[in-house]
Amino acid sequence: MKTWTAIERYQPYAHYSQHLLTKLEKQQQDSIWHLVYHIQPKSGLLNDPNGFSFFNNKWHLFYQSFPYGAVNGLRSWVHLTSTDLTHWKHEKTSLLPDTQYETHGAYSGSALPMGDQLFLMYTGNVRTANWGRHAYQLGAWMNKEGDFYKLPTPLINQPLTNFTQHFRDPKIIHHGNNYFAFLGARRADDTGHVLVYKAPKVTGPWSYVDELHFGSSSLGYMIECPNLVFINQHPVFIFCPQGLSKQKLSYENIYPNTYIVGDSFNWDTLTIVNPSSLHNFDSGFDLYATQAFNTANGETYAIGWAGLPETKYPSDQENWQGSLSLVRKLSLQGTHLIQSPITTDLIDTSFDPINESLDLQEKVSFSFKHFPNGKLILQADHSDNRLTIFFDSTNATVKVDRDKFGKKIGSKFGTTRTVKLTSKTKLDFTLYLDKSIFELYLNGGSTALTGRYFPDQADTYHLDTSHLKSQKFDVQGWRLKSI
Ligand code: FRU
């Protein structure tokens, strides 16, 4: 594989040829891992979802992109729109890193519809000559035609004095007469915080108010991608703490994507009142940088990057990496999120998942009257490739094992993920299969597990239920459309 110099990774896009881009796009399109109903890059690297919003009668979504390879290069925001949250169209224009405040990338941020324009607030990443870092918080307008107009100067120029330049990913919210921006930050003492800024207008002046108070004085060494959303008045804080102690939360991925739910939110003191303990947003192998937002009528939608920072994926060999999860509608049950993927417009025909073969383009739902024991295997017909889901009723656990499913991914962090469920009595789950990703929703979406897999060859599959120890279950299957 190509070795990239820093100069190559951060040179302006104009230095790359259209010919190269066409070649990379074809390579992605021809891949056996090319997804059929998940968002993936046309070429190169995809990471965080950005600017998820509803504007001009359409859903808008952007993703962090480096179009020229599966490496951390110069990031832009690629723009997608949808009318149903399942079929997404790549728009022609991207938010490009083309000013002096974002020479090394237009990093993550969020969007707010304002009249006939969408306001974007994001982080401009600048590297100095000796590779020092500078983070600017920038603003841009997007009109109904999808043209971007950047504000000429940064909204926030500097982090606070006792903070490092790891200061990014503004989540912008309108409340009362003010706009608030929640920013992930790393303090000079290497602790992770969320800093809150306030402005009377989105264009500023922005001034620092306080930290977000969420029950811990700090978490890990850095917090990335903070989101604050409200579900039935309850604040839900979704974020990515890096370097989090495993005493605070059990997790196995390099960095977790977590959430906290509160009783209420005090806007005067920026406090999540009576915060819950910390939960994993997704208990699978690959989910990070989830972005969530509230619609004008109070619904909450989220989408995550089905990938992890600092992790190699087999598709890197084909010069592309990353995908997004399905869009999930969020609701609350006590202090737990319920995640319901939006898939109505994806359903094609029903099929019999026990007697018919699968193509990794299906939705399969199982419902057990009693918590099962044993295992369910998704077995390839012409190779050893398989995904195994183990059930243990004594401990009420479900374990997903991707060890034998084709190429190795991040094995250093383990090849299984186990979740302990609260109910020992019953179990239902829905499994979404796409060509190189699965999403498993347990007990109505109270637990979600997402993971990539990279089978060695294109194949057909069958579901082996013979190890389920003759327990009664109902099962239904649906073929899914390509988007
Ligand atoms: C999270 C992240 C963000 C940053 C972006 C850069 O994955 O590191 O904090 O804005 O990716 O692409």
Boltz pocket constraint, residues with backbone or C-beta under 6 A from the ligand:
constraints:
  - pocket:
      binder: B
      contacts: [[A, 47], [A, 48], [A, 64], [A, 75], [A, 106], [A, 107], [A, 108], [A, 109], [A, 123], [A, 168], [A, 169], [A, 224], [A, 225], [A, 288], [A, 289], [A, 309]]
      max_distance: 6.0
